[in-house]
Amino acid sequence: MKTTFLLLLSLAAAPLINASEQESCADGAATQSDLSSCASSDYQQADAELNRVYQAVRDAYSDDGLFLEKLKQSQRAWITLRDADLALEYPHMDEPDYYGSVMPMCIADYQASLTWQRVDYLKRWLEGTQEGDVCSGSLMTEPELLEQREPKQ
């Protein structure tokens, strides 16, 4: 139970930690290159958190093979959508001078934003739902999640 609480606490705090790190990085940025580097770092943090949450969901639902297959399909589809949304946001990104020197920063910012949205979406499977939610689908209730995380004997 203590481990579950710490996991949920760390999941809730990750975006807050990321936001403060990004502000301090951007505050010290003196050049466009520095700003682009900060944005790239934020995207890398978002991507690392997405991978961590995705794996935690896989672990929590490891007994449900069909769920795991659907999760994999959903993640692959999301990656395709993310890339298509990026291309829609910046349709001329293959033209080097079209958007100017801010382009790497803008792309990384947009990728980070989309990735943090996906992280928040996937966390639903780690936070659980209230008992009696008849439309919860594959979301376990909070007690079911706690039971799933208890060591099996």
C-alpha positions in Angstrom: 0.0 0.0 0.0 2.9 2.4 0.9 4.5 1.6 -2.5 1.3 2.3 -4.3 0.9 5.7 -2.6 4.5 6.6 -3.5 3.9 5.6 -7.1 0.8 7.7 -7.4 2.5 10.6 -5.6 5.5 10.5 -8.0 3.1 10.4 -11.0 1.2 13.4 -9.8 4.4 15.4 -9.1 6.2 14.7 -12.4 4.6 17.5 -14.4 5.2 20.0 -11.6 8.8 19.1 -11.4 9.1 19.3 -15.2 7.5 22.7 -15.3 9.9 24.2 -12.7 12.9 22.7 -14.5 11.8 24.1 -17.8 11.3 27.6 -16.3 14.8 27.6 -14.8 16.3 26.4 -18.0 14.5 29.0 -20.2 15.2 31.7 -17.6 18.9 31.3 -18.1 18.7 31.0 -21.9 20.6 33.8 -23.7 20.4 32.6 -27.3 17.9 30.9 -29.6 20.2 27.9 -29.4 19.8 27.8 -25.6 16.0 28.1 -25.9 15.9 25.3 -28.5 18.1 23.2 -26.2 15.7 23.8 -23.3 12.7 22.8 -25.4 14.5 19.7 -26.6 15.3 18.8 -23.0 11.6 19.3 -22.0 10.5 17.0 -24.8 13.0 14.3 -23.8 11.7 14.5 -20.2 8.1 14.2 -21.5 9.1 11.2 -23.6 10.9 9.5 -20.7 7.8 10.1 -18.5 5.5 8.7 -21.2 7.7 5.5 -21.4 7.7 5.2 -17.7 3.9 5.5 -17.4 3.3 3.3 -20.4 5.4 0.5 -18.7 3.6 1.1 -15.4 0.2 0.6 -17.1 1.6 -2.6 -18.8 2.7 -3.9 -15.4 -0.6 -3.0 -13.7 -2.6 -4.8 -16.4 -0.1 -7.6 -17.1 -2.8 -10.3 -16.5 -5.0 -9.1 -19.4 -3.4 -10.0 -22.7 -6.2 -8.4 -24.8 -5.8 -5.1 -22.9 -2.1 -5.2 -23.5 -2.6 -5.7 -27.2 -5.1 -2.9 -27.4 -2.8 -0.7 -25.4 0.1 -1.3 -27.9 -2.3 -0.6 -30.8 -3.5 2.6 -29.2 0.1 3.7 -28.5 1.1 3.1 -32.1 -1.9 4.9 -33.4 -1.2 7.8 -31.0 2.4 8.1 -32.4 1.0 8.3 -35.9 -1.5 10.9 -34.8 1.2 12.9 -32.9 3.4 13.0 -36.1 0.4 14.0 -38.3 -0.6 16.7 -35.9 3.0 18.0 -35.9 3.0 18.0 -39.7 -0.4 19.9 -39.7 0.9 22.5 -37.2 4.1 23.0 -39.2 3.4 21.9 -42.8 6.5 23.5 -44.2 9.0 22.1 -41.7 10.9 20.3 -44.6 11.7 23.8 -45.9 14.8 24.8 -43.9 14.2 28.6 -43.8 10.4 28.7 -43.8 9.9 29.2 -40.0 13.3 30.6 -39.2 15.7 29.8 -36.4 12.9 29.2 -33.9 11.8 26.0 -35.7 13.6 23.5 -33.5 12.3 25.1 -30.4 8.7 25.2 -31.7 8.8 21.6 -32.8 10.2 20.4 -29.5 7.6 22.5 -27.5 4.7 21.1 -29.6 6.0 17.5 -29.2 6.4 18.0 -25.5 2.9 19.4 -25.2 1.3 16.5 -27.1 3.4 14.0 -25.1 2.4 15.4 -21.7 -1.2 15.2 -22.9 -0.7 11.5 -23.6 1.0 11.0 -20.2 -2.0 12.4 -18.5 -4.4 10.2 -20.6 -2.5 7.0 -19.8 -2.3 7.8 -16.1 -6.0 7.1 -15.9 -5.2 3.4 -15.9 -2.9 3.9 -12.9 -5.2 6.1 -10.9 -8.3 3.9 -11.3 -11.9 4.9 -11.2 -14.6 5.1 -8.6 -16.6 2.0 -7.9 -20.0 2.1 -9.7 -18.7 3.9 -12.8 -20.6 1.9 -15.3 -18.8 3.4 -18.3 -15.3 2.8 -16.9 -14.4 0.2 -19.6 -11.0 -1.3 -18.9 -10.2 1.1 -16.0 -9.9 -0.8 -12.7 -11.3 0.7 -9.6 -8.9 2.0 -7.0 -9.3 -1.1 -4.8 -8.7 -3.4 -7.8 -5.5 -1.5 -8.6 -4.3 -1.8 -5.1 -5.0 -5.5 -5.1 -3.2 -6.0 -8.4 -0.1 -4.3 -7.1 0.0 -6.4 -3.9 2.7 -9.1 -4.1 1.2 -12.4 -5.1 1.9 -15.4 -2.9 
